[in-house]
């Protein structure tokens, strides 16, 4: 950095060289602190090291670069948000802007305390093998983070479920290194992007928040089947969180009824299995919706001529079933030896 004043020599603060004739400035090994002292003509005590001035300038540059990065994010935030609709991409771009400004400040601060490009290159060459082993997992997470941002399996605010862990929550943040999920148990889970791409993730709110639920009910053969189906459908429609009707809901190339529908699924050993399929308006309280539907179905069937079946067995004996010896009380069977008596068939006379 050079200061030009009227009639003064030009000074390269990073090298301390002067040129009073306006010619080419040659490099010098004089530290930045000493160059600043010579330029301003400051008399320092003998015990005060001039290098402290260079370190102080470097620290000031770092502080200024930090605040400059904040201002850059503030000014660029609205423009980036208008051009990019996805919150995860917006946050990543703003983080890159902030990091770029800070890196520029770090590079300038390093030049103030005497670091040159060749020194940095030499240091990177020496420690590249060690840093490669340490940074390999981080680099892998960063690369997978770009794939997560590009594939768009979920977005900030989506409700997802980790199938292998059975945990459900909301996506709080997506970075190039990790994904942060806020679970329904009021806890945070931070998952590296290299592992999230290997898991099965269920997204409940990616395209359509409506979620279809299923309820299986087994009724007895003696009840009124059609009445049971109508009662179950009506009980589901009386729940506020359930879609009661409207146009068919499209999934892929198929369309399904929006209103609750009860189907005859199977004729089982203990009764007729009915399957109720209904749509919840939102996926955020599925357990509550399922509980309310089951409560309404239970109350509705309790007042109707329909009985919910349960596993039971009815044993029937006839002439072809053989014989079964039954002992009554303490009376011994004819072929059983009783203590104190003689052998069977040898009773006393």
C-alpha positions in Angstrom: 0.0 0.0 0.0 1.4 3.4 -1.0 0.8 6.9 0.4 1.4 9.8 -1.9 1.7 13.3 -0.5 2.7 16.6 -1.8 6.5 16.7 -2.1 6.9 13.6 0.0 8.6 10.4 -1.0 6.4 7.4 -1.8 6.4 4.6 0.7 5.5 1.0 0.2 4.1 0.1 3.6 4.3 -3.6 3.0 8.1 -3.5 2.1 9.3 -0.2 3.6 11.0 1.0 0.4 11.1 4.6 -0.6 11.5 6.3 -4.0 12.0 10.1 -4.0 12.4 10.4 -7.7 9.2 8.6 -8.8 11.2 5.7 -10.2 10.6 2.0 -9.7 10.4 1.0 -6.0 12.6 -1.8 -5.0 11.7 -4.4 -2.5 13.3 -4.2 1.0 13.4 -6.6 3.9 12.5 -3.9 6.4 9.5 -4.9 8.5 6.2 -3.0 8.1 6.4 -1.7 11.7 9.8 -0.1 11.1 8.7 1.3 7.8 5.7 3.0 9.4 7.9 4.4 12.2 10.4 5.8 9.6 7.6 7.3 7.5 5.8 9.2 10.3 9.1 10.0 12.1 8.0 8.5 15.4 10.6 8.0 18.1 9.8 4.8 19.9 11.4 3.7 23.2 14.2 1.3 22.9 12.2 -1.4 24.7 9.2 -1.1 22.3 9.5 -3.5 19.3 8.4 -2.0 16.0 6.8 -5.2 14.9 3.9 -4.6 17.3 2.8 -1.8 15.0 2.5 -4.2 12.1 0.6 -6.7 14.1 -1.7 -3.9 15.3 -2.4 -2.9 11.8 -3.1 -6.5 10.8 -5.5 -6.9 13.7 -7.3 -3.7 12.7 -7.6 -5.0 9.1 -9.1 -8.2 10.3 -11.7 -6.4 12.4 -12.6 -4.1 9.5 -12.9 -7.1 7.2 -15.2 -8.8 9.6 -17.6 -5.8 9.7 -17.2 -5.3 6.0 -18.3 -8.9 5.4 -21.4 -8.2 7.5 -22.2 -5.1 5.5 -21.7 -7.0 2.2 -24.2 -9.7 3.3 -26.7 -7.0 4.4 -26.5 -5.2 1.1 -26.5 -8.3 -1.1 -29.1 -10.2 0.9 -32.2 -8.7 -0.7 -30.8 -8.9 -4.3 -29.8 -12.5 -3.9 -33.1 -13.4 -2.2 -35.1 -11.9 -5.1 -33.1 -13.7 -7.7 -32.9 -17.1 -5.9 -36.1 -18.6 -4.6 -34.6 -21.4 -2.6 -33.6 -20.3 1.0 -30.8 -22.9 1.2 -29.1 -21.6 -1.9 -29.6 -18.0 -0.7 -27.9 -18.7 2.6 -25.0 -20.6 0.9 -24.4 -17.7 -1.5 -24.4 -15.1 1.3 -22.0 -17.3 3.3 -19.6 -17.4 0.3 -19.8 -13.6 0.0 -19.0 -13.2 3.6 -16.1 -15.7 3.5 -14.6 -14.1 0.4 -14.5 -10.6 2.0 -12.9 -12.1 5.1 -10.3 -14.0 3.1 -9.3 -10.8 1.3 -8.9 -9.1 4.7 -6.8 -12.1 6.0 -4.5 -11.9 2.9 -4.0 -8.2 3.3 -3.3 -8.6 7.1 -0.8 -11.4 6.4 1.1 -9.1 4.0 1.3 -6.5 6.7 3.1 -8.8 9.1 5.5 -10.0 6.5 3.9 -13.1 5.0 4.6 -13.5 1.3 2.9 -15.7 -1.3 6.0 -17.9 -1.5 5.9 -18.6 2.2 2.3 -19.6 2.2 2.9 -21.9 -0.8 5.8 -23.5 0.9 3.7 -24.1 4.1 0.9 -25.6 2.1 3.3 -27.9 0.3 4.9 -29.1 3.6 1.6 -29.8 5.4 -0.5 -30.9 2.4 -0.1 -34.6 3.2 -1.1 -34.1 6.9 -3.9 -31.7 6.1 -5.2 -34.1 3.4 -5.8 -36.8 5.9 -7.5 -34.4 8.3 -9.6 -32.5 5.8 -10.7 -35.5 3.7 -14.0 -36.1 5.6 -14.7 -32.3 5.5 -14.0 -32.1 1.8 -16.3 -35.1 1.2 -19.1 -33.4 3.2 -18.6 -30.2 1.2 -18.8 -32.1 -2.1 -21.9 -34.0 -1.0 -23.4 -30.7 0.2 -23.3 -29.3 -3.3 -25.1 -32.5 -4.5 -27.7 -32.0 -1.8 -28.3 -28.4 -2.8 -28.5 -29.4 -6.5 -30.7 -32.5 -6.1 -33.2 -30.6 -3.8 -34.4 -33.6 -1.7 -35.7 -31.2 0.9 -35.7 -27.5 1.6 -35.5 -25.3 4.7 -38.9 -25.6 6.6 -39.8 -29.0 5.1 -40.9 -31.8 7.5 -38.8 -34.9 6.9 -38.3 -38.3 8.5 -35.1 -40.3 8.8 -36.4 -43.7 7.9 -33.5 -45.6 9.6 -33.9 -43.8 12.9 -37.6 -43.2 12.9 -37.1 -39.5 13.8 -39.3 -36.7 12.3 -38.6 -33.0 12.3 -38.2 -29.8 10.4 -35.2 -28.8 8.4 -33.7 -25.8 10.2 -30.6 -25.1 8.0 -28.7 -26.6 5.0 -25.1 -25.8 4.5 -22.4 -27.3 2.3 -21.2 -29.4 5.2 -24.2 -30.5 7.2 -28.0 -30.4 7.5 -29.6 -29.3 10.8 -33.0 -30.8 11.7 -35.2 -29.6 14.5 -37.0 -32.7 15.8 -40.6 -32.9 17.2 -39.0 -33.8 20.5 -37.5 -30.3 20.7 -34.0 -31.4 20.0 -31.5 -30.7 17.2 -29.8 -33.2 15.0 -26.8 -32.2 12.9 -26.2 -34.7 10.1 -23.2 -34.5 7.7 -24.1 -34.3 4.1 -22.0 -37.3 3.1 -24.2 -39.5 5.4 -27.5 -37.8 4.6 -27.2 -38.8 0.9 -26.9 -42.5 1.9 -30.1 -42.5 4.0 -33.7 -42.9 3.1 -35.4 -39.5 3.8 -39.1 -39.2 3.8 -40.3 -35.6 2.9 -43.8 -34.9 4.0 -44.1 -31.3 2.7 -42.0 -31.2 -0.5 -44.7 -30.8 -3.1 -48.1 -31.2 -1.4 -48.7 -31.1 2.3 -51.8 -33.4 2.1 -50.9 -36.9 3.5 -52.9 -40.1 3.1 -53.4 -42.3 6.1 -54.8 -45.8 6.4 -56.9 -47.5 9.2 -57.6 -51.3 9.2 -60.7 -52.5 11.0 -62.0 -56.1 11.2 -65.8 -56.5 11.7 -67.7 -59.7 12.3 -69.5 -61.7 9.6 -72.8 -61.3 11.4 -72.9 -57.5 11.1 -74.2 -55.2 8.4 -71.2 -54.8 6.0 -72.5 -51.9 3.9 -73.7 -50.0 7.0 -70.3 -50.5 8.6 -68.6 -49.0 5.6 -70.9 -45.9 5.6 -70.5 -45.4 9.4 -66.7 -45.6 9.2 -66.5 -43.1 6.3 -68.9 -40.7 8.1 -66.9 -40.9 11.3 -63.7 -39.9 9.4 -65.4 -37.0 7.7 -66.4 -35.5 11.1 -62.7 -34.9 12.0 -61.6 -31.3 11.3 -58.1 -32.2 10.1 -59.4 -34.6 7.5 -60.3 -33.6 3.9 -64.0 -34.3 3.5 -64.3 -34.1 -0.3 -63.5 -32.3 -3.4 -61.6 -33.0 -6.6 -59.6 -36.2 -6.8 -56.0 -35.9 -5.6 -53.4 -36.7 -8.2 -50.3 -38.7 -7.4 -48.1 -39.2 -10.4 -50.4 -40.4 -13.2 -53.1 -41.8 -10.9 -55.9 -40.0 -9.1 -57.4 -41.0 -5.8 -60.7 -39.9 -4.0 -60.2 -36.9 -1.7 -63.1 -38.0 0.6 -62.6 -40.8 3.1 -63.3 -44.2 1.5 -63.7 -47.6 3.2 -62.8 -50.6 1.1 -63.3 -54.4 1.7 -59.8 -55.6 2.0 -60.0 -59.2 2.9 -62.2 -62.0 4.2 -60.2 -63.3 7.1 -60.5 -66.1 9.6 -62.0 -64.0 12.3 -63.9 -61.4 10.3 -64.0 -59.1 7.3 -61.1 -56.7 7.1 -62.0 -53.2 6.1 -59.5 -50.5 5.1 -60.2 -46.9 5.5 -58.2 -44.4 3.5 -58.4 -40.7 4.2 -56.3 -37.6 3.6 -55.0 -35.3 6.4 -54.8 -31.6 5.5 -51.3 -31.2 6.9 -48.6 -33.7 8.0 -47.6 -31.9 11.2 -49.9 -33.7 13.6 -50.5 -37.1 12.0 -50.8 -38.9 15.3 -53.4 -36.5 16.5 -55.4 -36.9 13.3 -55.2 -40.7 13.4 -56.3 -40.8 17.1 -59.3 -38.5 16.4 -60.4 -40.7 13.5 -60.1 -43.9 15.5 -62.0 -42.3 18.4 -64.9 -41.3 16.1 -65.0 -44.8 14.5 -65.1 -46.5 17.9 -68.0 -44.3 19.1 -69.9 -44.7 15.8 -69.6 -48.5 15.7 -70.6 -48.8 19.4 -74.0 -47.3 18.6 -74.6 -49.4 15.4 -75.4 -53.0 14.7 -71.7 -53.7 13.9 -69.2 -55.5 16.1 -65.5 -55.2 15.8 -64.0 -58.8 15.5 -61.2 -60.1 17.6 -59.2 -63.4 17.3 -61.1 -66.3 18.9 -61.6 -70.0 18.4 -64.7 -72.1 18.7 -64.1 -75.8 19.4 -66.7 -78.3 18.1 -66.9 -82.0 19.2 -69.0 -84.6 17.4 -69.1 -88.4 16.9 -66.0 -88.3 14.7 -63.9 -86.4 17.2 -62.9 -89.5 19.3 -63.1 -89.8 23.1 -61.8 -87.7 25.9 -61.4 -89.0 29.4 -62.4 -86.4 32.0 -61.8 -86.8 35.7 -64.3 -85.3 38.1 -63.0 -84.2 41.5 -60.8 -86.8 43.3 -62.5 -89.8 41.8 -59.8 -92.0 40.2 -60.1 -93.4 36.8 -60.7 -97.1 36.4 -57.1 -97.8 35.2 -55.5 -95.7 37.9 -53.9 -97.5 40.9 -55.0 -96.1 44.3 -52.6 -96.2 47.3 -53.7 -98.7 50.0 -55.6 -100.9 47.6 -54.4 -104.0 46.0 -53.5 -104.3 42.4 -56.2 -103.5 39.9 -58.6 -106.4 39.6 -57.5 -107.9 43.0 -59.8 -106.3 45.4 -60.5 -107.9 48.8 -63.7 -109.9 49.2 
